[in-house]
Amino acid sequence: MAVTVTGGAGVARAEAAPPAPPAPVVTRAALDPSLVAGRGAAVGFLEQEAEHATTNGTLIGPGRTAYTLASEASGRRAVSLAPGQFVEFTLPAATNAITVRYSIPDAPTGGGITAPLAVSVGRRPARTMTLTSQYAWLYNQYPFSNDPTAGLLHPDWWITECSCVPAATTPTPTITRPFRPHHFYDEQRMLLGRTYPAGSVLRLAVPAGSVAPWTVIDLLDSELVGPPRVVPVAANVLAFGADPTGRRDSAGALDRAIAFARRTKLKVYLPPGTYQVNRHIVVDDVTIEGAGNWYTIVKGREVALDTPAPDGSVHTGVGFYGRPASAGGSRNVHLSGFAIEGDVRERIDTDQVNGVGGALSHSSVDGLYLHHTKVGLWFDGPMTGLRVTNNVIVDQIADGLNFHTGVTDSVVRNNFVRNSGDDGLAMWSEKTGNAGNIIDRNTVQSPVLANGIAVYGGTDNTVSRNLVADPVREGSAIQVGSRFGAEPFTGHLWITENTTARAGTYELNWNIGLGAIWFYALDRSIDADIQVVGDHYLDNTYNAIMLVSDWPVKDRYSITNVHFRDVRVDGAGTSVVSARTAGSASFANVDTRNVGAVGVNNCGSFHFTPAGSEFSLTDLGGNDGGWLAPWLLPNTITCDDRPPVVAPPPPSTW
């Protein structure tokens, strides 16, 4: 209690001390951290969702309907600020750096706008963070458009909006424009210039004169960044003419430093600074270290090629690439401690405009920050022995990472992926199978399209201890897919101790809900030994587990030899298991609660035979929660094509 003396009479008046700021709410993928202990990436920052902060703005969400701001927000909620409004976060630990995930409107005809955001801590003067929507806001059908006014890219495709093929429909249906807006969010990082103690209040405020009529704040990541790393004995790129101000192109200087380092068996060092690079840096038998990804930034613009490259690229841009596998690939490449900032604003699948690419055997990629490239890391094998660790991969137009074609004995561990435009982490065994790879203890949040983690064919691969949250549409948290021309699944596939949250999304083309984990037989049957052990599926929008063959091949392909053990399902809008295929699976110690519909929605291959469904379930015991009742076994038909959704309560400690 403060005491103030006023007037000559010496009358004492008690004034209340300012209220203490509210305690910070720290989450992981918008969940209580206790629900995901030991799973997902161990990162250097602490996540705070805007919906738990102090604000005079407007809460949006929760909502899971695609093409809405709420659906793409972490936890499916965010805060919208009008000019003059703010949101305040109480810092949970000492902080000198922040990341803000946000959305602002597109320009009326596309291309994005920029707008200011005032950042202040306590009573210190505000600093300005410049927000942009130049890398957000895609529209229309795959591969999408930057033009909100464009008509359908594929009028000969069937669309759910009219349940028709527009070009073959009379009268031609009216399609609302912009059509299917998505990819709303982006993020910005800022070093605060000093360290603020835990309990400090950080305010994000939209200036009264902002050109953005609204600014949505999704979350704040705060961290304490250590000092820049110094590598004293190295080929320092400054000695070879690199410009740390970013005004001059430094690609040639990096090439010279790499050549010198290879001759002298030194590392290449990139000191703090921003280095302009507008093409690929080819790497082989070299180690390149930055001062840390907050301090060393390799940044470039996308450049149109005069003639397409042999691989089909019509653009180039900043990226570190191993030699193509057809030329022998690269070996002994080690990249660490810097950021790659790209300039990719449209999806062109033939373009090699990825942050890291090519073939890298017996190599490592560690501690990079990859932003605004097409794919963070895309590897075309055959190649072997790669370790991808401790990277942050955000705001990609397509995948976060893809092991494509014959990648073997490689590890993806402790990476953080957010806002990928396609699969967050993928292994795609096109033409040549991937084998012996491990995707372990990564976090994947808010993939706008497709899956958090996808495995397309391959042999003896493992997906373990990952955290996947908030896939938006046409995908699942985890997909096991025989599709995209992948080689068959052989040997085993271990899927162990993963946690998913708010998955089981809507499949746009089929007009049905998917599962948090989704097995899909499109190109061939799936019959390898698949063990799903210790997974937790939390707050599923539709099903927890789905097994499906595409309708045209449902009588040719099946899914068998899948085994679930020690699995927990806390919340399913519809069923625990949805089977839309012939085949079989076994279940042991699968515990469930808060299930909205029948525990097993068994359609089989839709022949509805007197003998029952073509999909059978084996009860190996310990399946609690009443979802696997004896009358369902082995293959009772319980087919409800589109059961009503009963939204589950938030997940809680089991």
KESE-961764 format. One record per residue: x, y, z of N, C-alpha, C in turn. Coordinates in steps of 0.02 Angstrom, whole numbers, plus 50000, padded with zeros to 5 digits. Example, Ala and Ser with C-alpha at 12.3 -4.5 7.8 and 13.67 -1.06 7.14 Angstrom:
2
506604971650390506154977550390506604983550390/506424988850354506844994750357506455000250394/
This chain:
654
500434994050000500005000050000500445006250000/500335010649952500715016949950500325022249988/500695026950022500385032350060500615038950032/500135043350016500285049949989500035055250038/500455060450054500255065950098500045071750055/499445074450066499185079950026498955085550072/499025091850047498765097650084499155099150147/499025105350175499385107550233499205103750295/498615100650296498395097250356498735090550366/499115088550317499475082250324499025076250325/498485076550287498015070850285498325065250242/498345059350268498615053650231498065050250191/498215048950126497745045350084498085039050057/497795033450068498075027150044497895026149970/498405024549929498295022949859498505015749846/498085012249809498245005249793498825004949745/499285000249758499834999049711499544996449646/499894997649591499644995049527499574987449531/499064984849500498964977549504499544973849472/499704968249500500234964049471499984961249405/500434960549357500224957649293499994950449303/499544948149261499314941249268499884936249256/499824930549288500334925449279500334923149206/500924922149178500944919949108500684912749100/500344911549044500124904849027500574902348971/501004897648988501464894748939501184888148914/501194887248848500914881248817501414878248769/501254872248747501614869048692501094866748642/501114869648582500594868248532499904869648561/499854875048600499234877348632498954872248681/499374867848706499184862848756499564864048821/499264861748876499634861648939500254857348929/500854859848945501464855948933501454849048965/501074848149019501064841649052500764836249007/500354838248958500034833348914500504830748860/501074834148850501524832248796502234831248821/502314829948885502984829148913503364823548877/503994825048858504414820148825504274819348751/503834823448723503664822848652503724829548618/503914829448556504024835648519504724838348531/504884843648494505554846548497505664850348562/506264849748589506494853948644506774860248613/506434865848623506614872048589506834877248641/507154882548616507424887748661506934893148678/506324892748652505834898048665505234895248703/504854899948732504244898248768503654901248730/503144897148720502554899148681502004901848727/501724907548707501144910448741500614912148689/500034909248696499484910448650499144917148667/498974920948615498684927548626498014927148662/497644921748653496994921248686497044920848762/497644919348788497744919148860498044925648887/498194930348843498514936648864497984941948880/498224947748902497784953448916497694957548853/497074959148836496964962748773496314966848777/496294972148737495654975548725495414974148654/495714969048623495494966848557494944961748562/494844958048507494284953448501494544946348491/494304941748531494494934748523494154931948461/494544928348418494254924748362494344917248375/493834913448354493834906348366493504904648432/493524898248452493834892848414493444891048351/493804888548302493484886448240493954882148199/493674877048167494094872348128493874871948055/493444876548034493234876647964493774879747922/493984876247870494524878647827494344885347796/494864889047777494814895647745494594901047793/494704899947858494564904947908495194906247949/495244912247976495814914048017495874909648079/495304907848108495324903648168495614896848153/495434893948095495644887048080496404886548074/496744891748051497464891448042497854894048102/497504896348153497834898748213498054892848257/498594893548291498804888548339498284887848394/498044881748405497514880748454496834882848429/496804885148366496184887348332495864893448364/496274897448398496044903848426496594909048419/496404915348415496874920848410496524927148433/496864932848429496584939348449496644944148391/496094947448374496084952448321496104959448351/496564963548326496644970348350496464975348295/496054980148313495934985848270496474991148284/496574995948239497045001348254496905004448322/497425005248362497355008048429497285002748483/497224996348465497134991148515497794987348527/497814983348580498434980148601498294973248630/498824969348637498824963248676499474963248717/499434961248780500004961348825500154954348852/500794952648851501034946248875501504947448934/501414943648988501884943749043502424938649027/503044940949024503584936549003503714931349057/503744924949039503824919649089504544918449110/505024921249073505734920149088506124925949059/506754926549078507174931749050507174931248974/507104937148941506974937248869507374942848837/507684941348780507974946648739507784946048665/507334941348650507134940348580506424937648578/506054939648528505364937348521505214935548449/504714931248441504424929648377503674930748383/503384934448336502674935848335502354932448275/501864928148287501474925148232500834929248224/500704931448163500184936348151499874935448082/499344939148070499054939748003498804946847994/498924949647934498614956047914498314954947845/497864959347823497514958147759497984958247699/497754955247645498074955747581497884962347549/498254964347497498044969947455497424967747415/496994972447394496374970547360496484966147298/497034967247263497174963247203497754958447214/497934957047276498474952547291499144956047298/499634952247318500314955047324500494957347394/500014958147438500164959647508500244967047522/500234968547587500354975247612500864974847669/501104980447692501504980747753501154985447802/501254984147866500934988147919501354987747982/501344992948023501774992948083501434989548142/501854987148187501644984548252502134987348303/501874990748354502294993648406502434988448460/503084987548476503294982648525503624986448583/503354985648643503644989148700503634984548760/504114985648806504154981848868504174986848925/503704986148970503674990749026503594997949002/504015002449029503955009549011504475011648959/504835006848932505335008648882505005010448816/505315014848777505015016948714504875011048668/504335011648631504145006348585504605006048525/504715000148500505064999048437504544996648386/504694997648322504214995848270504434989348236/503984984648234504054978548194503624979548132/503924978648073503544979448011503254972847990/502604972347992502254966247971502124966447896/502074960547866501934960247795501474954347780/501064955147729500664949547703500904947547633/501504949547614501764948047548501904940547539/502004936947595502154929847591501564925547614/501004928547623500404924947646499864925347591/499264923247609498684924047566498754920747497/498624914347497498534910647434497794909347423/497624907847361496924907147341496844901347292/496214899147285496034895047228496244887747236/496244884247180496404877147179497164876147171/497384870147190498084868447183498314869547110/498914872447099499434874447147499354881647174/498754884347169498564890547203498794896747165/498514902347186498624908647152498724914147204/499074919347184499134925347227498594930447212/498154929047164497664933947140496974932347170/496734936547216496074935247246495494936147197/495624939347141495074940547093495034935247039/495484930347039495524925446985494934920646987/494734918446926494244913146921494574906446935/494194901046930494444894446947495054892646904/495564890046937496144887646899495984881346860/495524877346887495344870946857494584870246855/494254873646809493514873146807493264866146788/493724861846764493534854946748493634850146806/493804852746865493844848646925493194849046964/493014843446995492434843447041492604847447103/492144851547126492244855447187491644854547234/491784854747298491254853747348490784859647352/491024865547334490614871547342489954871247304/489964867947245489334867047208489164859647199/489594855247226489524847947215489444846547141/489904849447102489854848847029490524850146997/490564848846932491124850946891490884857346855/491124863146875490844869346848490824869746772/491364867546739491394868046666490884863546632/490644858446667490164853746638489464854746665/489344860346698488704861546731488334867346698/487694866446685487274871646657486684872846703/486544879046721486954884946707487604884746747/488094888246723488744888446757488664891146827/488894887646877488794890046946489194896346959/488954900347004489304906347026489774904447083/490404906047075490914904447125491134910847159/491074910947225491254916847263492004918247258/492174924447248492864926547247492984931347306/493574930947338494114926247324493914919047341/494154914447301493974907347308494494903847351/494264900947405494674897147451495304900847475/495224906547507495814909947535496114905747592/496784905647596497124901847648497844904247654/498214901047698498914902747712498964910047737/498574911447790498484918247813499064920947854/499424916547888499884918747941500604919147917/500984923147952501704923847942501994925248011/502654925448016502944927348080503564931648070/503704935648120504284940148120504664939148185/505324939748180505754939348239506044946248254/506204947348318506504953748339506964952648398/507584955048393508024955648452507844962048488/507744961648553507484967348590508034972248611/508664970548603509204975248619509434975048691/509064971748734509264970848803508864964948831/509054962648890508704957048921508204959748973/507594957348968507064959249015506934953349062/506834954649126506744949149173506044946049168/505994940149195505334936949200504864941549237/504244941749216503734946049246503654952649211/504114954449166504034960549126503424959749080/503104965349066502514965249023502704967848954/502614963748904502754965548835502094966948800/502054972848770501434974848736501544975048660/501084972148624501044972748551500434977048537/500554982848505500014987748494499994989648421/499404990248394499314992548325499245000148327/499685003848294499635011148295498955013448268/498735019048294498075021648274498025022948200/498575024648168498555026248097498735020548051/498725014348076498925008648036498505008047973/498835006147918498465004947855498084998347857/498254994047904497894987647911497274988547953/496684987247926496074988147966496034983248023/496394977648019496434972948074497114969548073/497344967548131497954963848140497804958148188/497884952048166497754946248209498424943948239/498444943348304499024940648340498834933648363/499224928848341499104921848360499474919948423/500124921448424500524919448482501174923448485/501494922848541502164925748552502624920248576/503194919548543503734915348568504284919948596/504494918648657505014922848689505604918448708/506204921248702506794917248719507374921648740/507864918448769508494921748787509034919048741/509234923248693509724921248643510414922748670/510864917848665511544918848687511944923248641/512554924948658512964929248616513154925848550/513364929648500513564926648437514144921848446/514124916548406514674911748406515244914448363/515854913548387516444915648351516854909448334/517064908948271517504903448249518154906748226/518654907148268519244911148252519684908148197/519734901548196520164898348145519704895548092/519604899348039519134897447987519234901947926/518934899947871518914904247812518334909147822/518494915047848517994920147863517764923247797/517114923147784516874925447719517014932847708/517124936647762517284943747753517954944647718/518404940047729519064940447697519034939047622/518464936347600518384934747529517904939447494/517734944947529517334950147497516594950047512/516364945947559515654945947576515454952447610/514844954647597514594960947624514084959547678/514254960647742513784959047797513204963947803/513204969247763512634973947765512064971747720/512194966947676511684964647630511574968847570/511974974147561511864978547503512144975547439/512714972047444513014968947384512924961447386/512894958447328512814951147323513454947747348/513374942847392513954939447422514034932247398/513654930247346513694923247325514404921447303/514724925747263515404924347240515894923747298/515804927947348516254927747406516174921147443/515564918747449515454912347482515774906747442/515714906947376516034901847334516794901847345/517094907747348517824908147357518034905647426/517644907347476517794904947544517744897347548/517234894547515517144887347516517724883947480/517934886547423518494883547386519134883747428/519254889447461519854890047503519824885247562/519234884747593519154880347651519274873047632/519054871047575519164864147553519914862747542/520264867647513520984866547501521374866247566/521174870247615521554870947677521274866847735/520724863247722520394859147774520154863347833/519924869447818519624873747869518864873847863/518544876347915517834877847911517744884547876/517124885747852516924892347829516524895647884/516684901947900516324905547953515974911547923/515324912147941514914917947922514794921947986/515154927647996515054931748055514354934848055/514164938148111513524941448112513444946248053/512844946448026512704950847969512164947847926/511974951647876511494949347825511864948947759/511854943047727512224941847666511734940647609/511784944847558511334944047501511594938547455/511164933547443511324927947399510704926347359/510764926647293510164925947250510194919747205/510574914847225510614908547188510844903047235/510914896947208511144891447248511894892147264/512074890447324512774889347343512884881847344/513294879347299513414872147294513934870047345/513774864947384514214862947440514394855647434/515024854147448515274847247448515904847147491/515924842447539516514841547581516724848147614/516244851347648516384857747680515944858547741/516204862247790515824864147849515724871647849/515094873847855514934880947855514564882547920/514844887047959514554888848023514414896248026/513824898048051513664904948064513744906648137/513594912748155513644915148224513034913348266/512564909848235511914908348266511374911148221/510804907648219510304909548168509944916148183/510054919048242509794925848255510284931148229/510904929348217511424934248201511664933948129/511694927948101511944927148032511354925347987/511214929747939510634928847896510864928847823/510704923547788510834923047717510174924047682/510124929647646509474931847621509514933247546/509004931247509509014932547437508324933447408/508314936147348507684936947312507614931247262/507014929747243506894924847191507034927947123/507394924247080507624926847016507344922446960/507014925546911506754921946853507324920146807/507344913946784507854911646738507664913446666/508164915246626508034916846556507754910746519/508024904946533507764898646506507704893646562/507204889146560507134884346614507754880046623/507914878346684508474873946700508294866746680/508804862446673508664855446655508164851946702/508154853946765507684850846812506984853746809/506874858546764506214861546757506124868046794/506614870146834506554876446871506494882346824/506044886946840506004893246804506234899046846/506414897546909506704902546954507304899446990/507724903647016508214901547066508154906447125/508514904747177508494908947236508984906447287/508984909547345509464907747397509364900547419/509914896847427509874890047451510564886847450/510664882047495511284878247497511134871247472/511464869347417511284863147382511884858547375/511774852247391512254847147371512204845847296/512714842647269512684840847199512124835847188/511834835647127511304830747114511554823647122/511104819247142511294812247148511544809447082/511264811847026511484809446961512204811246946/512464816246981513174818246973513604815647031/513334811047069513704808147124513534810847192/513134816247195512944819147258513534822347294/513394824947353513914827847396513974823847460/514554824447492514694820847554515044825647603/514974823847667515354827347719515214834847718/514584836647713514364843647716514044844747784/514234850247817513964851747883513784859147885/513134860447891512864867347892512574868647961/512744874347992512474875748058512494883148073/512014885348115512064891748148511924897848105/511464897448056511274903448019510554902847996/510294908347973509614908647946509644909147870/509144906147838509044907047766508364910247757/508374916347730507754920147717507644920447642/507124916947618506974916847548506484922147528/506244921547466505784926547438505264923047394/505034917147416504574913247376503854915047395/503464917147345502784919447357502264915647318/502484910747277502024906647239502284899647235/501834894847224502034887947222502114885747149/502734884147130502884881247064503274874947079/502964869247070503254863047095503914861247061/504034863547000504664861846967505244866146991/505104871547027505634876047049506044873047106/506704873547099507164871847153507334878347190/506884880547233506984886647272506884884947346/507234879647367507194877247435507784879747476/507704879747541508244882147583508864877947579/508774871347583509314866547577509074861047531/509504858847483509284853947435509854849747408/509684845947355510174841547324510234834947362/510804831747354510954825347388511544826347435/511444825047499511964826047550512044819647590/512564815847576512694809747614513204811147669/513114807447725513584807947782513694815247800/513144818747808513144826047818512674827947874/512664834347892512224836747945511974843747930/511364845147952511074851847949510804853148019/511084858148053510924859048124510844866448140/510314868048176510244874748204510114880148153/509794878648097509614883748048508914886348061/508794892448039508124895348037507954896247963/507434892847939507264892747868506584895947859/506554901247818505964905547815505844907747743/505224907247721505014909947656505374906747597/505544900347602505754896647543505174892147521/505264888547465504704884147445504644878347493/505194874647500505244869247550505864870847592/505814869847656506394871147698506984866847678/506884860247677507414855547658507104850147614/507334849647552507094844647504507694840947477/507724834447492508294830447473508084825347420/508434825347364508334820547310508894815447312/508734809247332509234804047334509324800647267/509664794947268509894791347327510454795047366/510414794247431510914797147477510824793647544/511314794447588511284790847652511644794747707/511454793247768511824795747826511774803147839/511184806147830511084813247843510744814147912/510964819247949510654821048012510394828148007/509744828948019509414835448017509154836748088/509464841548123509324842348194509254849748213/508814851048261508784857448296508644863448250/508284862348196508124867848150507424870448163/507314876748144506644879848145506454881248072/505894878348050505684878547980504984881447979/504904887547955504254890947962504064894547897/503404895247888503124899347834503374897147766/503294890747752503494888047687502884887747641/503014888447576502474887847527502264880547519/502744875847525502584868747520502834865147583/503204859647576503384855547633503884859047679/503904856547741504454858647785505084854847768/505034848247764505604843947745505334837947706/505714835747655505514829747618506124825547602/506124819247624506614814347602506314811047539/506584812747481506284810647418506754805947381/506554799647374506884794947330507544792347357/507504786647389508114782947407508534786147460/508224789347509508594791947567508614786447620/509204784847644509274779247690509684781147752/509534777647806509914778147869510034785347890/509514789347887509554796447903509074798147959/509204803747993508844805548054508594812648049/507954813748067507664820448074507444821048147/507804824948186507674825048258507694832148286/507204833448329507174839748368507134845948324/506724845448272506584851248230505884853948244/505804860348232505164863748244504914866348177/504304864248157504014866148093503334869448106/503224875348076502584878748085502384882048019/501744881248002501444884647944501764882447878/501834875947870502024873347804501414873347759/501534874347693500984874347645500814867447619/501174862447641501044855447624501304851347683/501474844947672501694840847728502244844247769/502184843847835502704846647877503364842847870/503334836247881503914831847873503684825847832/504054824147779503834818847735504414814447714/504264807947705504714803247673504334800347613/504584801847553504244800047491504684795347450/504494789047448504894783947414504694783447340/504754788847304504594788747233505174785547195/505024780447155505504776947110506004772747149/506294775247202506754771447243506544772147316/506524766547352506264766747420506724770047469/506444773747517506804776047576506844770247626/507374770047666507444764447713507854766447773/507654763947831508044764647892508084771747918/507584775847903507584782847926507184783647990/507344788848026507014790248090506784797548091/506134798648104505864805348117505674805448191/506064808948231506004808048303505994814748339/505524815548383505474820948432505484827848398/505074828548346504974834948313504294837748331/504214844248323503564847548330503354850248263/502734848648243502444851248181501784854548199/501724861048185501124864748201500824867848138/500164867348133499764871048085499994870248012/500074864047988500154863347916499504865347882/499534870047836498924872847806498584867747762/498974863647728498724858647682499094852147696/498754846447689499064839947695499224838247768/499784834847779499894831347842500454834447884/500434832947948500994834847990501604830647974/501534824147976502074819447958501774814347911/502104813247853501854808647803502404803847783/502214797447778502674792247754502354789047693/502664789747636502414787047573502884781347552/502714775247571503114769447554503764769147592/504154763747579504814763147610504874757147656/505474756147683505644750147720505964751947787/505704749047840506024749347907506144756547930/505634760747924505674767647947505304768448014/505474773848050505204775048116504964782348123/504374783248153504104789848170503954789648245/504344793248284504294792348357504334798948395/503964799348449504004804748500503894811748471/503494812248419503354818648389502724821748417/502664828248410502054831948428501804835348365/501184833848346500894836648285500214839748304/500124846048286499514849548306499224853548249/498564853748246498174858348205498274857848130/498294851848100498234851548027497564854448007/497544857947950496954861847933496484858247886/496744855447830496284852247783496654847247739/496264842247716496494837247669497124833547692/497154832547757497724828947784497614827147856/498094823747884498064821347953498684823447990/498694822048054499314823148092499854818348066/499664811948057500134806948031499784803147976/500104802647917499814798747863500304793247841/500044787347831500404781847801500064780647734/500394782647679500064782847615500404778947560/500024774547528500244771447466499974775747410/500354780847391500104785747342500704789547312/500554793747265501074797847231501614793547199/501414787647174501904783347140502434780547185/502314780047250502824777747297502934770247291/503544768147306503694761047311503304758147370/503214751547372502794748647424503114749247494/502694748647544502934747747612503174740547620/503774739747644504044733047658504404733147725/504564727147749504874726847815504384729347868/504604734147907504164736747959504124744347956/503614747047989503544754148001503334754948074/503764758048114503604759248184503344766448192/502764767148222502474773648239502344773548314/502784776848351502804775748423502834782148463/502424782548514502454787848566502394794848536/501964795648488501814802248461501184805048494/501134811648496500524814948520500264819548465/499614819148452499294823648404498754827548440/498624833548415498114837848446497704841248392/497054841148402496574844548358496684842548284/496784836048274496874833348206496234829748186/496284825248137495684822148110495274827148072/495544829748017495264835547983494754833547930/494524838647894494034837847840494394836747774/494184831547737494464830247671494014833547618/494284838747588493884842947544493584839047487/493964834647455493724831347395493224825847409/493324822347465492864816947483492264819447524/492324825347552491804828147595491674823747656/492214821247686492164817247747492714819347795/492654817247857493174818447906493694812947905/494324814747919494874809947920495034808147992/495584804448001495824802648067496444806448086/496604806648150497234809548171497814805748140/497744799148135498194794948095497784791848040/498054792047979497674790347918498094785747875/497824779647864498134774747819497744775047753/498114775847698497774777047634498084772647580/497684767847555497904763447500497604766147435/498014769447396497794772047331498134768447273/498794767847277499174764947221499264757447228/499234754847290499324747647302499114746147373/499084739847390498904737947458499464739847507/499284740447570499764741547624499744735347667/500304731647669500314725347706500964724147744/501384729247751501994728547791501794727947865/502274726147906502164725747979502164732848007/501584735348025501514742148050501304741748123/501714744548166501584744548238501484751748261/500894753148288500734759648316500694758748392/501194761348427501264759748498501354766248538/500944767248589501044772648636500824779448611/500484779948555500254786448530499684789048573/499634795848575499074799248607498734803748555/498084802748545497704806748496497204811048535/497344817548538496974822048581496514826648540/495884827248563495424832348537495364831848460/495184825948437495134824748365494484827748337/494534831348284493944834448254493454829248230/493714824048197493284818548173493534812048206/493874807848170494084801348195494794801548223/494944796848267495634796048290496044791948240/495754786548215496104781948170495674780848109/495984781448050495604780247988496024775947941/495684771147910495994766847860495534766847799/495814768647740495384769647683495734767647619/495364764647573495584763747503495154768347460/495454771347410495074775847367494534771747330/493964774947317493384771547289493544767647225/493894770447176494014766647114494434760347124/494804759747179495244753947188495054749947250/494464751147278494284748047341494224740447337/494114737747277494064730547269494724727347249/495244731347240495904728847222496394729247280/496344734447321496844735747372496544735447441/496954733347489496734732747558497284735147605/497114735547669497594737547721497584732147775/498144728847785498184723347833498814724047875/498834719947928499444719347969499614725748007/499094729548026499194735548066499004733948139/499434735848185499344733948255499394740048300/498884741148341498854746848387498914744148458/499364747348496499464745048565499634751048609/499354751148669499494756248720499364763348693/498794764148661498604770448630498054773748673/498074780448677497554784148711497204788848662/496544788948666496144793548626495734797748675/495894804148679495534808648723495144813648680/494544811548661494124815948622494124814248548/493544812448522493454811348450492764814048431/492754818448382492104821248361491644815948333/491934810648303491524805148278491774798648310/492184794648276492344787948298493074787248319/493214781848355493904780048369494234777248305/493884772548272494134769548210493614770348156/493834772848098493414772948039493754768847986/493434763447964493714758947914493304759447850/493644761447796493314761947731493744758147680/493914752047698494344747847658494254740547678/494464736047636494534729147656495184728447695/495214723547740495834722547777495714720647849/496204722347891496164720447961496644724448003/496514724648068496964727848116496834724748184/497334725048228497254722548296497344728248345/497044727348405497034732748455497144729648524/497614732648561497754730548630497884736748673/497534737248728497614742848775497524749548740/497004750048701496814756448670496264759448713/496434764548752495974767548800495684773948771/495034774848781494694780548750494214783848799/494074790248784493534793748818493304799548774/492694801848787492414807648751492374806348676/492054800748659491974798848589491264800648567/491204804248510490564807148491490084802548456/490334797148424489894792648386490074785448404/489844780748363490004773748375490764772848375/491014768548419491734767748426492074765548362/491744761048323492024758648260491514759948205/491704764148158491284765548100491554761248042/491264755348033491554750347989491144749647925/491404752747872491084752347807491394747047762/491994744647781492344739947737492434742947668/492334738847617492374741247548491684742447517/491194743647561490534746047542490124740947502/490244734547514489814729547482489264727047529/489344728147594488834726647643488584719347636/489044714747639488894707747628488544704647689/488164699247679487854695947737488374693447788/488984692247764489514689947810489824695647850/489614701747835489884707447871490364711547830/490704716147863491164720547829491784716847804/492094719547753492724716747728493314718747771/493204722747822493734724647869493584721547936/494074718147965493974714748029494444717448082/494214717448143494594719948200494714714248249/495324713948276495504708948326495614712348392/495244710148443495304712948510495804708748549/496384711748564496904708248602496874709848676/496344713348697496234714448768496464721348792/496164723448847496364729648880496114735948846/495624735248801495364741148765494794744248805/494954749448843494484752448889494114758348858/493554759948888493154765648866492524763548828/492424757048820491814754548788491774755348713/492324757248682492294758648610492304752348567/492624747048593492694740848555492264735448588/491604736248582491144731548614491154724848577/491004719348613491024712748581490594712248519/490034715748518489584714948460489884717948396/490404722048403490724724948344491214720148310/491374714648345491914710348322491634704148286/491994701648237492604704648209492464709948156/491854709848125491754714048067491034716248058/490724718448113490044720948108490024727248065/489534727548021489444733547980489114738948022/489454744548031489174750248069489254756648029/489144756147964489344761447919488864767447922/489134773047942488794779547937489264784047898/489074785647837489554788947792489794795647820/489344799447849489534805947876489174807047943/489414803847995489074804648060489124811748086/488634813948124488674820648152489254821148201/489544827148203490124828348247489894830848315/490154827748367490044830048435490714832648461/490774839148467491424842048486491614839648556/492214836748564492424834348630492654840048675/492674838848740492964843948785493714844248775/494034849448801494764849848795495094843848829/495664841648803496004835948834496264837748903/496354832748944496594833849012497034827949032/497354828549090497784823249114497394816749120/497674811349097497314804849096497244802149166/
